[in-house]
Amino acid sequence: MPELSHRRRILVLAICCMSLLIVSLDNTVLNVALPSMQNELHASVAGLQWTIDAYTLVLASLLMLAGSTADRIGRKRVFMAGLVVFTIGSALCSLAPNLESLIAFRMVQAVGGSMLNPVAMSIITNTFTDPRERARAIGLWGGVVGISMAAGPLVGGLLVDSVGWRSIFWLNLPVGLAALLLTFRYVPESRAPKARRPDPVGQLLVIALLGSLTYAIIEAPTSGALKVAAFAALAMAALLSLLWYEPRRAEPLIDLRFFRSAPFSGATVVAVSAFAALGGFLFLSTLYLQNVRGLTALETGVWMLPMAAMTFVCGPLSGRLVGSRGPRLSLLVAGVAMTASGVLFAAFEAETANVTLAIGYVLFGLGFGFVNAPITNTAVSGMPRAQAGVAAAVASTSRQIGQTLGVAVIGAVLASGVGSSAYRDVFVSAARPGWWIIAACGLAVLVVGALSSGPWARRTAERTAERLESAEIKEAAGV
């Protein structure tokens, strides 16, 4: 890809940020609308989980395929296709007549979404070649999550209260169309020097692993033990098959050699932990504020503003910090803040008092704001640029797997605790194990972040990059 002017690079970054905005906005707006959807569609807790997890599950399953496909046939082309499919899926979601249709249309959305974030990150990585400039760009890109968290609950709450929950999907239509036109006009085409072949067997194993695991977790409170055990066994079989099959392929869907890099492996674990905490946090908070406190969707959005504001402020700050001092400090701040927030809710019932509820939201927003930039920067910075799409896709996949598991596990814990009782009577006690899980996820961010960002970890990243580049040279030479 030719070197672009500074103004053109900033414009490309802004277009990529638009894609992240519609995907992130969709998630935050949907959480605020859950109680309204539950009432109109007569959904159970498991049904609400599937409206979120059907999207994140398909997204996680296809992200690596989208990243490698974009590297092979062209990042701009795949990015534009993703915008088209995501926008169509959003329109279909707004017309869904029942819960089953909504879940199916959410999956259509996810097919488009899988072509957006990892491909956008790959475009950014190849546009901003200077490491410090790239870190700042990634920080700004991650800061869009804060914008979506700030705007999503408020705009979504206003739409839900005034028009209805279906209108939340209308938000994606103008942004998606604008991003499509701007991409066509201003984003240059780029691809990896050497195309990677598809890996259909690996792709099917990933789908089987994530789908069966998520089903087993979500349906555990209501399905029989035998059925849950069967899906859990299927997930284990898919995992073992994946670990056996992928290293034997010349061009695997998941290059397990990436995980020899301690920073890359650490970024993967941190992404799963942080986004599991986010998924569970939003799920519990929305149901509590509307179903227990009796707040409207708009009032719920206002209550979530402290968390959103901190994420918005801390995202770009973390990006600059990563660019100047590396990822360690950002990861430590993120881990401490997210752990403290989870403990505040789990041990001290922070949601029952206004002051502690606000403090808990501020702490979580601070932690989540600091965690995004080091995840992405660490995942792609130690890898050859030719494999930027695949590396970015693994990082994005880890995020979606984390959010899927967070909603599945914490939702299942909540459903088991609530049972047939009314939310108002038992919600706080039923949610306490979920808050402890969120605190544990924050602690994992702290510990793994500290271990994977030291000097020895950087040395493993350097050795891994050298081996990958050496292997690429040998393959190109036919050795």
Solvent accessible surface area in square Angstrom, and as a share of the most:
residue,aa,sasa,rsa
1,M,86,0.39
2,P,100,0.63
3,E,130,0.58
4,L,24,0.12
5,S,71,0.46
6,H,112,0.50
7,R,203,0.74
8,R,82,0.30
9,R,32,0.12
10,I,76,0.39
11,L,57,0.28
12,V,0,0.00
13,L,9,0.05
14,A,48,0.37
15,I,1,0.00
16,C,0,0.00
17,C,19,0.11
18,M,43,0.19
19,S,0,0.00
20,L,9,0.05
21,L,43,0.21
22,I,0,0.00
23,V,4,0.02
24,S,14,0.09
25,L,17,0.08
26,D,8,0.04
27,N,17,0.09
28,T,11,0.06
29,V,2,0.01
30,L,1,0.00
31,N,4,0.02
32,V,0,0.00
33,A,0,0.00
34,L,0,0.00
35,P,7,0.04
36,S,32,0.21
37,M,1,0.00
38,Q,31,0.14
39,N,110,0.56
40,E,90,0.40
41,L,23,0.12
42,H,165,0.74
43,A,10,0.08
44,S,69,0.44
45,V,20,0.11
46,A,20,0.15
47,G,8,0.07
48,L,1,0.00
49,Q,1,0.00
50,W,45,0.16
51,T,0,0.00
52,I,3,0.01
53,D,0,0.00
54,A,4,0.03
55,Y,0,0.00
56,T,0,0.00
57,L,24,0.12
58,V,23,0.13
59,L,3,0.01
60,A,1,0.01
61,S,6,0.04
62,L,35,0.17
63,L,2,0.01
64,M,10,0.04
65,L,55,0.28
66,A,8,0.06
67,G,0,0.00
68,S,10,0.06
69,T,26,0.15
70,A,1,0.00
71,D,1,0.00
72,R,53,0.19
73,I,64,0.33
74,G,0,0.00
75,R,4,0.02
76,K,38,0.16
77,R,143,0.52
78,V,10,0.05
79,F,0,0.00
80,M,43,0.19
81,A,44,0.34
82,G,0,0.00
83,L,1,0.00
84,V,64,0.37
85,V,41,0.24
86,F,0,0.00
87,T,17,0.10
88,I,95,0.48
89,G,0,0.00
90,S,0,0.00
91,A,35,0.27
92,L,59,0.29
93,C,0,0.00
94,S,8,0.05
95,L,131,0.65
96,A,0,0.00
97,P,96,0.60
98,N,64,0.33
99,L,28,0.14
100,E,125,0.56
101,S,25,0.16
102,L,0,0.00
103,I,33,0.17
104,A,48,0.37
105,F,51,0.21
106,R,0,0.00
107,M,85,0.38
108,V,52,0.30
109,Q,0,0.00
110,A,0,0.00
111,V,55,0.32
112,G,0,0.00
113,G,1,0.01
114,S,2,0.02
115,M,39,0.17
116,L,0,0.00
117,N,16,0.08
118,P,0,0.00
119,V,1,0.00
120,A,0,0.00
121,M,3,0.01
122,S,0,0.00
123,I,2,0.01
124,I,0,0.00
125,T,2,0.01
126,N,17,0.09
127,T,6,0.03
128,F,3,0.01
129,T,52,0.30
130,D,70,0.37
131,P,91,0.57
132,R,136,0.49
133,E,44,0.20
134,R,20,0.07
135,A,3,0.02
136,R,109,0.40
137,A,4,0.03
138,I,2,0.01
139,G,1,0.01
140,L,89,0.44
141,W,14,0.05
142,G,8,0.08
143,G,4,0.04
144,V,11,0.06
145,V,17,0.10
146,G,0,0.00
147,I,73,0.37
148,S,0,0.00
149,M,6,0.03
150,A,25,0.19
151,A,35,0.27
152,G,0,0.00
153,P,6,0.04
154,L,52,0.26
155,V,56,0.32
156,G,0,0.00
157,G,0,0.00
158,L,101,0.50
159,L,37,0.18
160,V,15,0.08
161,D,73,0.38
162,S,79,0.51
163,V,91,0.52
164,G,24,0.23
165,W,6,0.02
166,R,66,0.24
167,S,1,0.01
168,I,6,0.03
169,F,1,0.00
170,W,120,0.42
171,L,40,0.20
172,N,1,0.01
173,L,50,0.25
174,P,86,0.54
175,V,33,0.19
176,G,1,0.01
177,L,98,0.49
178,A,39,0.30
179,A,0,0.00
180,L,35,0.17
181,L,126,0.62
182,L,59,0.29
183,T,0,0.00
184,F,139,0.58
185,R,156,0.57
186,Y,67,0.25
187,V,2,0.01
188,P,24,0.15
189,E,62,0.28
190,S,9,0.06
191,R,117,0.43
192,A,9,0.07
193,P,123,0.77
194,K,97,0.41
195,A,50,0.39
196,R,28,0.10
197,R,150,0.55
198,P,73,0.46
199,D,5,0.02
200,P,86,0.54
201,V,69,0.40
202,G,0,0.00
203,Q,16,0.07
204,L,119,0.59
205,L,33,0.17
206,V,4,0.02
207,I,75,0.38
208,A,34,0.27
209,L,29,0.14
210,L,14,0.07
211,G,22,0.21
212,S,5,0.03
213,L,57,0.28
214,T,2,0.01
215,Y,54,0.21
216,A,6,0.05
217,I,36,0.18
218,I,1,0.01
219,E,27,0.12
220,A,49,0.38
221,P,48,0.30
222,T,106,0.62
223,S,30,0.19
224,G,47,0.45
225,A,88,0.69
226,L,154,0.76
227,K,98,0.42
228,V,30,0.17
229,A,55,0.43
230,A,59,0.46
231,F,63,0.26
232,A,46,0.35
233,A,63,0.49
234,L,89,0.44
235,A,6,0.05
236,M,107,0.48
237,A,51,0.40
238,A,4,0.03
239,L,63,0.31
240,L,104,0.52
241,S,45,0.29
242,L,13,0.06
243,L,90,0.45
244,W,151,0.53
245,Y,47,0.18
246,E,0,0.00
247,P,80,0.50
248,R,156,0.57
249,R,59,0.22
250,A,70,0.54
251,E,14,0.06
252,P,10,0.06
253,L,8,0.04
254,I,19,0.09
255,D,4,0.02
256,L,56,0.28
257,R,71,0.26
258,F,1,0.00
259,F,74,0.31
260,R,134,0.49
261,S,1,0.01
262,A,18,0.14
263,P,14,0.09
264,F,2,0.01
265,S,31,0.20
266,G,5,0.05
267,A,7,0.06
268,T,25,0.14
269,V,69,0.40
270,V,1,0.01
271,A,0,0.00
272,V,41,0.24
273,S,12,0.07
274,A,0,0.00
275,F,15,0.06
276,A,11,0.08
277,A,0,0.00
278,L,11,0.06
279,G,2,0.02
280,G,0,0.00
281,F,0,0.00
282,L,7,0.04
283,F,0,0.00
284,L,0,0.00
285,S,3,0.02
286,T,0,0.00
287,L,0,0.00
288,Y,13,0.05
289,L,0,0.00
290,Q,21,0.09
291,N,36,0.18
292,V,23,0.13
293,R,68,0.25
294,G,44,0.42
295,L,39,0.19
296,T,64,0.37
297,A,3,0.02
298,L,61,0.30
299,E,79,0.35
300,T,0,0.00
301,G,0,0.00
302,V,79,0.46
303,W,59,0.21
304,M,2,0.01
305,L,60,0.30
306,P,39,0.24
307,M,3,0.01
308,A,1,0.01
309,A,46,0.36
310,M,48,0.21
311,T,3,0.02
312,F,94,0.39
313,V,90,0.52
314,C,6,0.03
315,G,4,0.04
316,P,27,0.17
317,L,76,0.38
318,S,0,0.00
319,G,0,0.00
320,R,126,0.46
321,L,32,0.16
322,V,8,0.05
323,G,14,0.13
324,S,65,0.42
325,R,174,0.63
326,G,22,0.21
327,P,29,0.18
328,R,102,0.37
329,L,68,0.34
330,S,0,0.00
331,L,11,0.05
332,L,52,0.26
333,V,47,0.27
334,A,0,0.00
335,G,0,0.00
336,V,86,0.49
337,A,6,0.05
338,M,0,0.00
339,T,26,0.15
340,A,41,0.32
341,S,0,0.00
342,G,0,0.00
343,V,47,0.27
344,L,33,0.16
345,F,2,0.01
346,A,0,0.00
347,A,51,0.39
348,F,140,0.58
349,E,59,0.27
350,A,0,0.00
351,E,4,0.02
352,T,73,0.43
353,A,47,0.36
354,N,87,0.45
355,V,107,0.62
356,T,43,0.25
357,L,1,0.00
358,A,31,0.24
359,I,82,0.42
360,G,0,0.00
361,Y,1,0.01
362,V,53,0.30
363,L,49,0.24
364,F,0,0.00
365,G,0,0.00
366,L,44,0.22
367,G,0,0.00
368,F,0,0.00
369,G,2,0.02
370,F,17,0.07
371,V,0,0.00
372,N,10,0.05
373,A,3,0.03
374,P,1,0.01
375,I,1,0.01
376,T,4,0.02
377,N,20,0.10
378,T,20,0.12
379,A,1,0.01
380,V,5,0.03
381,S,59,0.38
382,G,21,0.20
383,M,13,0.06
384,P,10,0.06
385,R,119,0.43
386,A,29,0.23
387,Q,9,0.04
388,A,2,0.01
389,G,0,0.00
390,V,1,0.00
391,A,0,0.00
392,A,2,0.01
393,A,0,0.00
394,V,7,0.04
395,A,4,0.03
396,S,8,0.05
397,T,4,0.03
398,S,4,0.03
399,R,23,0.08
400,Q,14,0.06
401,I,41,0.21
402,G,0,0.00
403,Q,6,0.03
404,T,4,0.02
405,L,41,0.20
406,G,3,0.03
407,V,1,0.01
408,A,0,0.00
409,V,49,0.28
410,I,1,0.01
411,G,0,0.00
412,A,11,0.09
413,V,40,0.23
414,L,1,0.00
415,A,22,0.17
416,S,75,0.48
417,G,42,0.40
418,V,10,0.06
419,G,56,0.54
420,S,123,0.80
421,S,55,0.36
422,A,57,0.44
423,Y,33,0.13
424,R,155,0.57
425,D,115,0.59
426,V,39,0.23
427,F,1,0.01
428,V,34,0.20
429,S,62,0.40
430,A,8,0.06
431,A,1,0.01
432,R,75,0.27
433,P,62,0.39
434,G,1,0.01
435,W,5,0.02
436,W,118,0.41
437,I,53,0.27
438,I,0,0.00
439,A,5,0.04
440,A,59,0.46
441,C,19,0.12
442,G,0,0.00
443,L,90,0.45
444,A,31,0.24
445,V,0,0.00
446,L,43,0.21
447,V,71,0.41
448,V,34,0.19
449,G,0,0.00
450,A,27,0.21
451,L,109,0.54
452,S,11,0.07
453,S,5,0.03
454,G,5,0.05
455,P,81,0.51
456,W,130,0.46
457,A,0,0.00
458,R,124,0.45
459,R,126,0.46
460,T,17,0.10
461,A,13,0.10
462,E,103,0.46
463,R,112,0.41
464,T,2,0.01
465,A,19,0.15
466,E,112,0.50
467,R,126,0.46
468,L,2,0.01
469,E,81,0.36
470,S,48,0.31
471,A,22,0.17
472,E,46,0.21
473,I,121,0.61
474,K,110,0.47
475,E,77,0.34
476,A,82,0.64
477,A,75,0.58
478,G,70,0.67
479,V,138,0.79
